[in-house]
């Protein structure tokens, strides 16, 4: 075992010794110190091992936020296995794809119609453990697993992302990558002893996960709530004296409304300035992360953030400068670095980058051509060294902090029996930044209303991805085999894409 090794399990073991009375997690009635969490992780690792989870094996979580997500991640880390928290908002068809693609050995799940239906759609030899009493019995009855030889660069977390081709891919992040990203975020956010994070955003989203792991890294307190509920989030901030939470514009507006009578004291929350009402409730934070309004550029494949505006405030590029443990190059199609001021693909390498996608060898080879991770996004290095994010090489819609990929929505649209062709653009939305609009071509003689089309898509993919509007057309303009999105934007009012 290398003297240079540091895994997530090692971090937990150190907190057990260094913070024997420190609260690690709070979730409803559950409160665990770091030693208690460590004991549970050891037993859970033993239970998973008894069910055949070995080095490189996969464990899947199908449910809302829970302290068990962190437990499962750490237990998989002790075994050299990979843990994946899947998007519980997906349809049965989408969940079936994850099950079929990841082929987990153990699935821990919360009861839902979509999960039950997805389970029946695939042939999978896996142990299914229902979250709740069955899970608790599963942990309690297990014998702790012996310490395994786990490399720090072994993948431990899989997050599904990048559905540019109509199906998502599982990005694999190693122990060392997650720890490196946590240390960079700790620096920019100026996280200190006693930091408390409220995980009220989805844990399948890298934005929530990166703060969860940074808080864990510093030995802070993690507070979990199943999903965002404004009144409950206000109560938890007050009760647990939370320092940070996963929040953005509409969520903040919801908290302001829920706390308009000042029932709850939110002053422990050190967060971004948003509105006079919000600023009066919280403590406006002056760390580089919050002062820059959480600006920067990132993606799941880099652990969260590749650049921070907080490291380049006042600079010309609104994505700031690169995270301390990575380096960034703007490359042309031949792999050569372009001059400052010229646009090229944002490429990177360094400690926090992912280990490739699960079971995608051809895509992985393309993504790492020339020894750089090719993000698929366009950017520009400004003369002062800061970076400007231009936008995806392939179109992406950003709605209420969720990434929506046209290819995925188009695939669902084309599965409607009356639709022969379709394209999806993003249109400006005052509340959510953008909303998806579908341009649809119906088969000759076929009939369908906009409402029918939208409901069909809702049944195929997660509801937030469905188009808000549908316009019917005789044909879709093309560039080669793909839609001419520029022409569609001009004709149907597209705009407000990320980076513009």
Secondary structure, DSSP 4 states (H G I P E B T S, - for coil): --TT---HHHHHHHHHHH-TT-EEEEETTEEEEHHHHHHHHHHHHHHHHHTT--TT-EEEEESS--HHHHHHHHHHHHHT-EEEE--TTS-HHHHHHHHHHH--SEEEE---HHHHHHHHHS----EEEETTHHHHHHHHTPPPPPP----TTSEEEEEEE--TTSS-EEEEEEHHHHHHHHHHHHHHHT--TT-EEEE-S-TTSHHHHHHHHHHHHTT-EEEE-SS--HHHHHHHHHHHT-SEE---HHHHHHHHHHTTT--S--TT-EE----HHHHHHSEE--SHHHHTTT-EEEEGGGTEEEEEGGGSTTSS-TT-EE-TTEEEEEE-TTSPBPPTT-EEEEEEEETT----BTT-HHHHHHHTGGGSEEEEEEEEE-TTS-EEEEEESS--EEETTEEE-HHHHHHHHHTSTTEEEEEEEEEEETTTEEEEEEEEEEPTT----HHHHHHHHHHHS-GGGS-SEEEE-S---EETTEE-HHHHHHHHTB---TT-
